[in-house]
Amino acid sequence: MYTAVTQEIRVDVEPTYLENQSEPEEGQFVWAYSVRIVNEGARTVQLISRYWHITDALGRVQKVRGAGVIGEQPIIDPGKSYEYSSGTLLPTPSGIMHGNYQMRYDSGEKFEIEIPAFSLDTPHETRKLN
């Protein structure tokens, strides 16, 4: 589990390699990731948009921006959480993702929260220390 906290909003991410959906011989490696956003503050917030920065093992970058997540712009009351799952496809057996969500307080003030960097590694990938 990977975690980041920004302005009393906690983001937990857990990636899972989907071996049964991947085709390594075709250069297709698939991961699912589960995200839990917890409002640990005293004010209601709404998730407005997302930004993902995805880097594969060869250093190629894909940037993804969009409204909300999985077609929703959830409102998260104090002490509550919102969870969703999504996925990504890479042409290499490892990579890394990170990003941010644009949030809005019920007063209209906008701010960004960090999505922690998380590693995408197949269970068969040899890990190298740099």
C-alpha positions in Angstrom: 0.0 0.0 0.0 1.2 3.5 -0.9 0.0 6.5 1.0 0.1 10.3 0.7 -1.6 13.0 2.9 -2.3 16.5 1.6 -4.4 19.0 3.5 -6.0 16.3 5.6 -6.9 14.2 2.6 -5.3 10.8 2.6 -4.8 8.8 -0.6 -4.0 5.1 -0.4 -3.2 3.1 -3.5 -2.7 -0.6 -3.9 -1.6 -1.9 -7.4 -2.0 -5.5 -8.5 -0.5 -7.1 -11.6 -3.1 -8.9 -13.7 -1.2 -11.9 -15.1 -4.3 -13.4 -16.6 -5.0 -10.3 -18.7 -1.4 -9.6 -19.6 0.4 -10.9 -22.8 4.1 -10.5 -22.2 5.0 -11.9 -25.6 2.9 -9.1 -27.1 4.4 -6.4 -24.9 1.2 -5.9 -22.9 1.4 -5.8 -19.1 -1.8 -5.0 -17.2 -2.2 -3.7 -13.7 -5.3 -2.8 -11.6 -5.0 -0.3 -8.8 -7.4 0.4 -6.0 -7.6 3.9 -4.6 -9.1 5.0 -1.3 -9.5 8.7 -0.6 -10.1 9.5 3.0 -11.3 13.0 4.2 -9.5 13.3 7.6 -10.4 17.0 7.8 -13.4 19.0 9.1 -14.6 20.3 5.7 -16.5 18.6 2.9 -14.5 18.2 -0.4 -15.3 17.1 -3.9 -12.9 15.5 -6.4 -13.0 17.5 -9.6 -10.3 16.1 -11.8 -7.3 13.8 -12.0 -3.8 13.9 -13.5 -1.7 10.8 -13.9 2.0 10.7 -14.9 2.8 7.1 -16.0 6.4 6.1 -16.8 7.3 2.7 -18.3 10.7 0.9 -17.8 12.2 2.6 -20.8 11.4 6.0 -19.5 8.5 6.7 -21.8 5.9 8.9 -20.2 2.1 9.0 -20.7 0.1 11.8 -19.1 -3.6 11.4 -18.5 -5.9 14.2 -17.4 -9.7 14.1 -17.0 -12.7 15.1 -15.1 -13.3 13.1 -11.9 -12.5 9.4 -11.6 -14.4 6.5 -13.4 -17.0 9.0 -14.5 -17.7 10.4 -11.1 -16.9 13.6 -9.2 -17.5 12.3 -5.7 -18.3 14.4 -2.6 -16.5 13.2 0.5 -17.8 14.4 3.8 -15.5 14.8 6.9 -14.6 11.4 8.3 -15.8 9.6 5.2 -14.0 7.9 2.3 -14.4 7.1 -1.4 -13.0 4.1 -3.1 -12.6 3.1 -6.7 -10.6 0.7 -8.9 -9.1 1.3 -12.3 -6.2 0.0 -14.4 -3.4 0.7 -16.7 -1.5 -1.1 -19.5 2.2 -0.8 -20.1 4.4 -2.1 -22.9 7.1 -3.1 -20.3 7.1 -5.4 -17.3 7.6 -2.5 -14.9 6.9 1.2 -14.4 5.7 3.8 -12.0 2.7 6.0 -11.6 2.0 9.2 -9.6 -0.2 12.2 -10.0 -2.7 14.5 -8.3 -6.4 15.1 -7.8 -7.9 18.6 -8.0 -10.3 19.0 -5.1 -12.8 21.7 -4.1 -14.1 22.6 -0.7 -17.8 23.2 -0.4 -16.9 26.9 -0.2 -15.6 26.7 -3.8 -11.9 27.0 -3.0 -9.9 24.6 -5.2 -6.7 22.8 -4.2 -4.6 19.8 -5.3 -3.8 16.6 -3.4 -1.0 14.2 -4.1 -1.5 10.7 -5.4 1.6 8.8 -4.1 4.1 7.3 -6.5 3.6 3.6 -6.8 5.6 0.9 -8.5 4.2 -1.4 -11.2 6.2 -4.6 -11.2 5.4 -8.0 -12.5 6.2 -10.8 -10.1 8.7 -12.2 -12.6 10.6 -8.9 -13.0 14.2 -8.9 -11.7 14.6 -5.8 -9.5 17.8 -3.8 -9.8 19.2 -1.4 -7.4 20.5 1.8 -8.9 
